Amino acid sequence: MFKAIIDTVMGIVDKFIPDPDKKLEFKKTVSTALIDNESEWRKDSVTLQTSDSGNRFVNGMKHIVRPLISFAVVIQWYLYKFDVIDVWTKEDSIVLGAVIGFYFISRGIEKGIAKVL
């Protein structure tokens, strides 16, 4: 994601900064700023996700959104595949793996980051 942003900014900067050394210095500055801001954003996001709101219902809903969406997607997909098409392909296995991976891997990463902070 950052590479695309940096490339776009550098495409615009090419027209205004003719010196290659200054272009490189500017690119390093932009890259550093983006990485620093992204790091702070992730810390704030994890802190917000792991904080207690004081309301049991809100805390419960905060933790049930990902599993609910994942299960709903898998169930709807199964119903569609077996009721309408009745064919299971290699691509279907890939999509199922991606949905299950999203659920378990992102949850593991979230818990790992929470332990670090």
C-alpha positions, 0 to 999 in steps of 0.5 A: 500500500505504501509503495503505491502512495510513494510512487504516486507522490514521487511521480508528481515530485519528479516534475518539481524537483530536478535534482536526483539527490533531493528526490531521494531525500524527499522519498526517504522523508515521505517513506519515514513519515508514512511508516511512523504514522502507520505504526502509531495508527496500529497502536491506537487501533489495537489499544481501542480494540483491547480496551474495556468500554465499561458496558458488557453488551458493547464488549460482547458485540466488539468480539462477536463481529468477526466470527459472525461475519465469517460464519455468515459468509461461509454458510451463505456460500455453502448454501449457494454452491450446493443448492444452486450450482451443486459443483465444488471447484478448486477455487471454492477451496481457495476462497474457503481457506481465505475466509477461515484464514482471515478469521483465525490469523487476524485474531491471532495477530491481534492477540499477539500485538495486544501482548506486546503492547 
